[in-house]
Amino acid sequence: MHAVEFTTELTSDPLVGIPDEVAAQLPNAGRARVIILVQDDPEDLEWRRATYEAFMRDDSPDDAVYDNDR
């Protein structure tokens, strides 16, 4: 199994468009699994990125007391 990834615009039409260059990569017959990931709100993405960066920063020296093995 291999993945082919692309982005498309969703509309009120219940069909999802596949770009021509992506369709050319697909076999003429067979089965495929389709997973639709909806892009998040840009503000939500910025909040997630900032939260992750804050989480990954080194702890302050004041928090070193929690690093001791018991």
N, C-alpha and C positions, 0 to 999 in steps of 0.2 A: 504494500500500500504506500502511496506517496501523496503528498499534499500539494495542491495548487491554490495559492492565495491571491485574492484581489479585493478591492473595495468597490462598492457600487452605491448609488443613491436609492433609498427606499421611497416609494410613492404610495398613493392610495391604491394603485394597481396591485393586485395580489401576486404579481410575477416579479422575480428577481432577475435582473439582466446580467448576462455573462459577457464580458468584453470579448471581442473577436479574437484577440491574441491569446486569451486564456482558453477559449473554446477550441482553438487549434491544437492545444496541448492535451486535450481530452480524447480518450479512445472513442471509436464510433459506436461501441456497444459495451455492455457490462453494467455493473452496479457501482454506485457511488454513495458515500455518506456525506450529507450536507449539514454543516453547522453554521448558523448565522450568529455572529457576535456583533451586537449593536454598539457603536462607538459612543463613549460616555461624553457628557457635557464637558467642554474644555475647562471650565472652572473646577469641575470635579477632578479632572486629571491633574491640574496644577496643585490642588489641595493634597491629592495622594502623593505626588512627587515631593512636595515640601514635607509631608509627614514622614515619608520614607527616609529622606535626607536627614531629618532630625533624629530619627531612630538609629541611623547608622553612624552618627557622630560619636566620637569617643566620649566616654563618661567623664564627668568632672572629677578632680582629685577628691572631692568630698564624698563621692560615691565609692571610693576604693575600699571602704570598710566592708562592703558587701562582696568583694572579690576574694576575701580570705577563705582558704579551705579550713574546714573544721574537723 
